């Protein structure tokens, strides 16, 4: 039985070949109609089990800051502007807007904040986009969500100095 396709292209199984080329595109359109981008990302994060990437995605979505410790002992409290690619790669980066930065002390690894960018952002004297930074994921030693208000309430005294939790006095 000949079809109209076999009249256009006189090859055996031209209908099957054409269908196998068009069907994947049609299926992709149908599936993408029912599955939104965010739920697909969440499913991918669950399957790959990469907690660091998951933390960055969830923090970016919620607008909550993270505390990053870098390989160099540099520390950032930052908002995640753009989370890394979901593909496993050595070239994964995360885009950040630093709020505070500092370092970890050599012996105790206690966090010491030295720069407070959030004050500059609030008074409007600088453009936030000028301070955006891109950090390679491979250089991140640890990351966690960071609640600025909890830190200010429980770990700083009224002068803005860090408090010793054990002694209740300035360090």
Beta strands, then each sheet from edge to edge (+ up, - down):
strand 1: 66-70
strand 2: 74-82
strand 3: 93-104
strand 4: 111-116
strand 5: 132-136
strand 6: 140-145
sheet 1: 4+ 3- 2+ 1- 6+
sheet 2: 4+ 3- 5+
end
